[in-house]
């Protein structure tokens, strides 16, 4: 179970906001699978208890689940992002695309939007992308055009090669 660093704070919304912030901050550090898993477990608890109701909380919960390590985490991230978008959270549209792509990759299928940069055969790339998704559809979800995502993957590869 995720240990709330502020146990006197009983507000699930503030706890979700803190966990989302921790998730974002953890992306620039060494991977911490244990705390990521704990955050996901805590989101699941709050979800099962019915504490995730409004757009903000649903968005934060989706963000935490997006950085889980299981296909079921990504599925729930997508479900929560979809709900957050329905409730009016504009940032959730991009999370929807990211969660779907992450889930698709986790089950061995091509990404739809090209939001996930992955390492294949020692090189950074987008991997296989569904050709039926247009840049117009990507834009509807707040995702940059595919060529921009490909440039980001190439830039990451160049950066890694320079560091070697």
Protein Blocks (a to p, Z undefined) as FASTA:
>chain_A
ZZdfblmlmcfklmmmmmmmmmmmmmmmccdfklmmmmmmmmmmmmmnopamblmlmmmm
mmmmmmmcbfklmmmmmmmmmmmmmnopaklmmmmmmmmmmmmmmnopacfkopaccdee
hiacebjadfkbcfklmmmnopacfklmmmmmmmmmmmmmmmZZ
